[in-house]
Amino acid sequence: MSIFPIRSSFETLNPYEIVQKQIEQAALHLGIPRSAIEILKRPKRVLTVHFPVKMDDGTVRVFEGYRSQHNDAIGPAKGGIRFHPNVTLDEVKALSMWMTFKCGVVGLPYGGGKGGVVVDPRELSEGELERLSRAYFEAIAPIVGPDKDIPAPDVYTNSQIMGWMMDTYSRLHGAFTPGVITGKPLIIGGSLGRNTATARGCVYIIFEAMNDCGKSLKGATVAIQGFGNAGRIAADLLSSAGCKIVAVSDSQGALYDPAGLDLKKVEEAKDAGNILAYGDAFRLEPEKLLELDVDILIPAALENVITSANAERVKAGIVAELANGPTTPEADRILNEKGVLVIPDILANAGGVTVSYFEWVQNLMHYYWTEEEVNQKLNQTMVAAYRNVRRTAQEHGTDLRTAAFIISIQRVYQAMKARGWVS
Ligand code: NAD
């Protein structure tokens, strides 16, 4: 079973089918050959690996993992590795395809890649996790490399795991090779600003979108689903910009205060283990968070949370998709008809891969930037990408998601044409 839940029999939530539909949708606006669309609808290379890991009790378990490389016309593949018990090949393929379009929309010289291992890492000891991470990376080593495919963290993987994987690859090649993976610890070639990049990139775009809508940030109301790495930092940055964070949720529940939550208190409750300890009077039914009358709604947790079942009731003016795939295609259609400005995931959360790109560039140069330099370059990239998507949406009379796909598909098509793959 995929980690994408199934909600109804008529609303397809297979991520591979969703991304193929999105490509077809954008293709309607593009005069490019059918052969180019057919190439883009499938990954170029998919590797399935099985590898043994010695467990602490002396037994050996065999794990299954995948690496999908969607398209490398513009540059090497790039994308995270997730460890999750419900990882499927279709999901990894779809995620690698979204990575191509995410890199394309912000203009990075990468194609898309994604990896996954079918495992619940929470059941492993630290030693087992290290052996599994190293064994998986050794198994996919023939197809990754600084000029081939550069992985990064994703669900349930982190900078320590990236450090082990970089070390494994460096040992295999007998040379320190930090450019093989991003999201590493700072001391072995990580970039300053990487931890905050995804949320920061999204916030830079929200500033632009609010300005376009003629709305002030001061006092603008915000609801955020998910209070993890991405959601929590977005809350902090938006609050510092004068917005009022009225609702947040995590897997334990949701909090709501129309007067604005005290973010410091929410963070203290979260760090102590339960955000609901903030106060009983502020509890909210978690699903209701998505339906609050706010200026900005930020889904920052799970896939497929805005569906045909609740999209009609979404009242936010702007939905900024910090999570990957939070809106189903049917819900997307409903939101657009209602006039909600949906900032699509491949644009809204591209700040993470953008600073991953900066990390790789710094690794190749062996020269490192300050956090201010990284944030400034991130700002330039995100604002330019948003402006380009807005302009393309106006030119083609589409929503921002279709416009983002149009830009990416056009770029990849031009590269495939320049290389002689298609006419
Ligand atoms: P995370 O694991 O740090 O945080 C996820 C948060 O979601 C946690 O607070 C968790 O409690 C909460 N959550 C889980 N189930 C929930 C539910 N039913 N209702 C409300 N909240 C729930 O993960 P993250 O890195 O913050 O990633 C969040 C989303 O952003 C994912 O979709 C991820 O793919 C996307 N994203 C993250 C990055 C990044 O750099 N961190 C980059 C691109 C995209």
Residues whose N, C-alpha, C, O or C-beta is under 5 A from the ligand:
A	BS01	NAD	T198 Q225 G226 F227 G228 N229 A230 G231 S249 D250 S251 A300 A301 L302 L322 A323 N324 N349 G352
